[in-house]
Amino acid sequence: MQINVTEYLDRTVQLFPQKIAVDDIHKSLTFSQIQKQARALAGLIIEQGLQNAPVAVCMQKGCDMVACFAAISYSGNFYVPIDMKSPDSRIKNIFDSLRSKVIITNKANDDRLKSFFDGKIILIENVENIEPDASVEKLIHSRQERVIDTDPVYSIFTSGSTGNPKGVVISHRGVIDYMDWAISTFSVNEKAVIANQAPFYFDNSTLDLYLMFGAGATLVIVPEEYYAFPAKLIDLLNEKKINFVFWVPFVLINVANYNLLEQKKPEYLEKILFAGEVMPNKHLNYWRKNLPDCLYANLYGPTEITVDCTCYIVDREFSDEEPLPVGKPCRNSGILILTEDNRAAKVNETGELCVRGSSLAMGYYNDPERTAKSFVQNPLNIHYPELIYRTGDMAYWNERGEVMYVGRRDFQIKHNGYRIELGEIENAVLGTKSVDTACVIYNHTRKEIEMFYQAADELNAGEFRKRMMEFVPKYMVPTKYYRLEKFPLSANGKIDRLKLAEQISG
Ligand code: AMP
């Protein structure tokens, strides 16, 4: 039984040492080069005396980052990919919640990080040409012997409603369980050439990374700017002979909206997987019409259950207006849909989607309170301890035994594929000291974050946006502002968000 994700890379190096593992357009690494670089770096991490500890990886996405992840796993610690486009204050918040002692970065980011991090900084450039010697190999070996499959492999920070991002901790078991299912369900082998879209601080990237490590696929890291220019993106897919993608629907929708596939087709594409937000059938139908021979799959899952827990491989026709199912539970994942009074929902009855199984995260790092709120005893099992994760997503079973996604029960949104808590934005707004009170609403029609506020004076939008970017990444900054004399209140005296949402809908 596999217990450690490093076994993937070790096995693949045996099979395909000289095959390209990762290509980030500027440079590429073979499997054996990744292994060599990772093991040399692991030696430096072990020297710091850490075990089962978080090591943040702070650099722009590329081949080096992939080698860092492998290195941290070899060292018996867990990696934490950092969004370097976040403002310093947010990154510092993450370091504080991790109580980080060691981070890995490159020369391009070193000075920036030194200004607010005073622990040990390891530079990736320092290991580029080092050959790991016998003593390092021995250290790694003894570390690896002690890893068990419930040890953490990575932590991904997601937006937190109280203002601070929360670090979801995922185990080796979770990744192995998920990858066993994914590799066999989609028959992935070394012939797969994958175009990576998901940022590494977003857990969809786990599938891309471990199909590369585990199935010997080649991972092409597509620079972000390509997704803003779909015509360039399709040229690149053809140039690199991409046959597999796992993208957020936003990207597929964008290509459809430009009506690009009628002019240019991604000729090698065979499997098109998507997850992260609702995929409208209107846009999916456009893809299906233009690329009828491809396999399409709608995957669903929050970071807290290791990427995905349900899957629907598209097998029938849908009209543009119909919702697409998120499908059936992945192998070894248990799905419960619970009503308000914690009963199992009947067919067509909406309730909260909850998940049980080996894929559940270990919890939120250094945050027992939030962990206890979301990871709770299965109310349908009173006989022994069994945790479920309450996703906050509302769903129902249809007559075919498929899960249908309905929406959220809280203030979490998906905007351009990013998972965001409106509460985190509201906290940042107050942090700017530009307004007295604020309420942030997502306009689902215009796909915009909009803000209602009370203040003595009209907001200076330019200055406000600049101040906001000291607290949150650009994609979280509201783009429309409405000044109110008074907020509408609901019966219990809270701001009536529904009424505000009605004002901006349409
Ligand atoms: P994340 O933790 O960033 O993966 O976001 C998880 C959330 O994204 C889920 O709780 C859902 O609200 C939403 N989501 C993920 N996949 C889908 C999907 N296929 N359809 C609809 N919503 C989805």
Boltz pocket constraint, residues with backbone or C-beta under 6 A from the ligand:
constraints:
  - pocket:
      binder: B
      contacts: [[A, 158], [A, 203], [A, 274], [A, 275], [A, 276], [A, 277], [A, 278], [A, 279], [A, 298], [A, 299], [A, 300], [A, 301], [A, 302], [A, 303], [A, 304], [A, 307], [A, 326], [A, 391], [A, 393], [A, 405], [A, 407], [A, 408], [A, 414], [A, 417], [A, 418], [A, 419]]
      max_distance: 6.0
